[in-house]
Each structure stands twice: as structure tokens, then as C-alpha cells.
Amino acid sequence: MCSDEPMPTDDMSNTSDDAKSKPGNRLCLIDDLAEKPCGESSRFQDGDTAPDTFPQFMRFPPELRLQVWHFYCPDLGVKARILPFFEFPSRKVVYYNNNYSLPDEGALARQTKNLRAMLSTHRESRSIAVRKYPYELLIETASGAGIVRFRKEKDVIYLSEVVMGEDYSILDFGSEIENLAVGVVNDYNGERYFRREMLLQVVPEIRSLFPNLKRLFSRRSAPTSTKIWRSETHYKTTLFYWPDLDAHADFARSSVPKLCSVEEMEEAGVELWPMVEFESWKPLLIPDGSQSEDDSSSTSIYSYDDSTADDIDSDDDSNADGTDSDDDSSAENTNWSDSDDDSDADSIDSEDY
């Protein structure tokens, strides 16, 4: 597993404890495991012969321990991630029976599962995770307030819908976001929808929610002839591509289709770029190798169909960032941040994402 950051060795045993608990916000960082000594005796549960603890781990050289953490949590080595939300997360805004407080807990929980475990396992693992993802994204869920760790310079926050004119209650959610992707922006009465090139018209309103926004990506679906129904159980995987504006800015500005002119971007104070979404389906296999008869895994947050999507020339995305969030791979001139949408994965069990 390769990382895009230098490998520190001298301060592996030191941590900066950033666990903050703000009264009134009910922010909860799960640090109880980090306080347990490594020498705690092994326990056995449910007939599992594997010990619960491995005290010898801290005797490994720092370089080896860091490699172990990287193998366990691929997010430590990716260049960028997509963090999916259904809507702007605010518990107090309800519109057509949709609670805006609810991020896509299934996908977000699965994507951040290993990183959350690192934040709560040990002081060393927490310091490594915080060093990689130093910023906090404040959210509200049905179970209370929480924190999502992210890198504001690289990570892209994806909102499938933003409603203009709503009095969103969690302004801190957007205060640190620099890269935002949206599916649809609609106005207060729900009669007008802004997609793609039309996003330029609502940039001022979007910037009021995200004051530090630098790049706005318009999500579009790649055309596909795949039938939307399935007779077997399948995993649905969603892959996002967007231009790598940091590593290949000249290529992006000369070759990637633009949503508006450079002059319009400068006037708006935000760069507008396309983001292409691909979907693939993989059969769900049970341990004996046959396909499962249970169709519970066929659902996905990316189940909507954008039948009005424009045709996409795949040649324009050869230098884009790709994101598919749980298994990470990287290639030259391509950023990958993986997010497998496997709906039978563990559900959210922590308020620290």
C-alpha cells in the first residue's frame, strides 16, 4: 500500500489528543479503547480462539507498525475521497418527508468504518488518522451530533440535493468544505431545478452555505444500457471520476468539458467542473461460491436514474480522479478513493465517522 505522504517514524509513540467534547453539541468521539493498556489479558468470545489483544504489537519497529495501519485502513494512502450525503445534514429541516439530518448512513458508515476504528483503537493509531485527516465535518444524525474526519483540500463532499432558501441549522457543516459535488439544486418551492451549466446561476446561494468553497462539481451519470432490474442478488458499486486539478491543472483546463468559461469562474469565485458517475453490478456470492438468494444487498444509495444525462465522451476523463470508496487503488495520473456500496455491511455504530 503506497501512501502519498512521507512515512513518519520519530513521533509514532506520541499523540496529540484532539478529542474534543463541546457541551451542548453532544459531540462524541469514541476513545474508550484507546485508554486500555496494551498488556490487558486476552479474552475469548463466541468460541473464537483469536485473542482480543496483541500486546507484542507495540514492540514492532515504528515503520512496521505504520505499514500495518496502512494495510488495515486504505484511506491512509488515498489521494482523495468522496463522502456521500443525501442532503444537507440538518435535523430541523423536513421537506416532503425527507429528514435532512440523515446523511447516507449506510454508505458513509461503511466507507469510514476502518478509519473510525483507528480513531478509537489506540493513541498511536488515532494520531496517525488525525494527521492524515485533521479537519472535522460536523453533522447531525437521528442519534445526535457527530464528527466526520476529512481533508478539506482533497476530499469531496457529495450532496445529491441542495434546496435553496432553506434555513439550515448546522452552518458549521459547510464552514470547512472546499470541494463540493451536487446532484440537483432546487429552489424553495421545488419548481425549478438547476443542473450542470445552470449551477452558475445559484453559485451565490451555494457559497452562502459553503463560505470557503473553491470547487463545485456537477454530478452527471454516464449513459448505460444496463437494465435497472435484477433477478439475482448483486452488489452495486459506484465509481466517480473528476479532473485532477492539483496535479494536472493544464490538462483539465484544456481538455475537460467546461460548465462555464474561465472568466465566469473567476467572476463567481468558484471553479465549476463536471463529475461523472459510473455504476457496476457484481453478483453476491455466499461462502460455498454460489449466488445468494437473499436480495437484501441489491439496494444502494445511488439507485436513482438520471435518464436526462448527457452523453459523456470517455476520452475526456482519462486524467480524472476516480472514487469508489472501500477498496483503494492508484495509478499514474489518476487518484482513487474507493467506496463500495455493499448494503449488507455493518451499520453505523459510532458518532465519530
PEQUIWO-V187473 format. One record per residue. RES is the residue in three letters. SS is DSSP state (h for helix, s for strand, l for the rest). Layout:
BEGIN
RES & SS
RES & SS
END
This chain:
BEGIN
MET & l
CYS & l
SER & l
ASP & l
GLU & l
PRO & l
MET & l
PRO & l
THR & l
ASP & l
ASP & l
MET & l
SER & l
ASN & l
THR & l
SER & l
ASP & l
ASP & l
ALA & l
LYS & l
SER & l
LYS & l
PRO & l
GLY & l
ASN & l
ARG & l
LEU & l
CYS & l
LEU & l
ILE & l
ASP & l
ASP & l
LEU & h
ALA & h
GLU & h
LYS & l
PRO & l
CYS & l
GLY & l
GLU & l
SER & l
SER & l
ARG & l
PHE & l
GLN & l
ASP & l
GLY & l
ASP & l
THR & l
ALA & l
PRO & l
ASP & l
THR & l
PHE & l
PRO & h
GLN & h
PHE & h
MET & h
ARG & h
PHE & l
PRO & l
PRO & h
GLU & h
LEU & h
ARG & h
LEU & h
GLN & h
VAL & h
TRP & h
HIS & h
PHE & h
TYR & h
CYS & l
PRO & h
ASP & h
LEU & h
GLY & l
VAL & l
LYS & l
ALA & l
ARG & l
ILE & s
LEU & s
PRO & s
PHE & s
PHE & s
GLU & s
PHE & l
PRO & l
SER & l
ARG & l
LYS & l
VAL & l
VAL & s
TYR & s
TYR & l
ASN & l
ASN & s
ASN & s
TYR & l
SER & l
LEU & l
PRO & l
ASP & l
GLU & h
GLY & h
ALA & h
LEU & h
ALA & h
ARG & h
GLN & h
THR & h
LYS & h
ASN & h
LEU & h
ARG & h
ALA & h
MET & h
LEU & h
SER & h
THR & h
HIS & l
ARG & h
GLU & h
SER & h
ARG & h
SER & h
ILE & h
ALA & h
VAL & h
ARG & h
LYS & h
TYR & l
PRO & l
TYR & s
GLU & s
LEU & s
LEU & s
ILE & s
GLU & s
THR & s
ALA & l
SER & l
GLY & s
ALA & s
GLY & s
ILE & s
VAL & s
ARG & s
PHE & s
ARG & l
LYS & l
GLU & l
LYS & l
ASP & l
VAL & s
ILE & s
TYR & s
LEU & s
SER & s
GLU & s
VAL & s
VAL & s
MET & l
GLY & l
GLU & l
ASP & l
TYR & l
SER & l
ILE & l
LEU & l
ASP & h
PHE & h
GLY & h
SER & h
GLU & l
ILE & l
GLU & l
ASN & s
LEU & s
ALA & s
VAL & s
GLY & s
VAL & s
VAL & s
ASN & s
ASP & l
TYR & l
ASN & l
GLY & l
GLU & l
ARG & l
TYR & s
PHE & s
ARG & l
ARG & h
GLU & h
MET & h
LEU & h
LEU & h
GLN & h
VAL & h
VAL & h
PRO & h
GLU & h
ILE & h
ARG & h
SER & h
LEU & h
PHE & l
PRO & l
ASN & l
LEU & l
LYS & l
ARG & s
LEU & s
PHE & s
SER & s
ARG & s
ARG & s
SER & s
ALA & l
PRO & l
THR & l
SER & l
THR & l
LYS & l
ILE & l
TRP & l
ARG & l
SER & l
GLU & l
THR & l
HIS & s
TYR & s
LYS & s
THR & s
THR & s
LEU & s
PHE & s
TYR & s
TRP & s
PRO & s
ASP & l
LEU & l
ASP & l
ALA & l
HIS & l
ALA & h
ASP & h
PHE & h
ALA & h
ARG & h
SER & h
SER & h
VAL & l
PRO & l
LYS & s
LEU & l
CYS & l
SER & l
VAL & h
GLU & h
GLU & h
MET & h
GLU & h
GLU & h
ALA & h
GLY & l
VAL & l
GLU & s
LEU & s
TRP & s
PRO & s
MET & s
VAL & s
GLU & s
PHE & s
GLU & s
SER & s
TRP & s
LYS & s
PRO & s
LEU & l
LEU & s
ILE & l
PRO & l
ASP & l
GLY & l
SER & l
GLN & s
SER & l
GLU & l
ASP & l
ASP & l
SER & h
SER & h
SER & h
THR & l
SER & l
ILE & l
TYR & l
SER & l
TYR & l
ASP & l
ASP & l
SER & l
THR & l
ALA & l
ASP & l
ASP & l
ILE & l
ASP & l
SER & h
ASP & h
ASP & h
ASP & h
SER & l
ASN & l
ALA & s
ASP & s
GLY & s
THR & s
ASP & l
SER & s
ASP & l
ASP & l
ASP & l
SER & l
SER & l
ALA & s
GLU & l
ASN & l
THR & s
ASN & l
TRP & s
SER & s
ASP & l
SER & s
ASP & s
ASP & s
ASP & l
SER & l
ASP & l
ALA & l
ASP & l
SER & l
ILE & l
ASP & l
SER & l
GLU & l
ASP & s
TYR & l
END
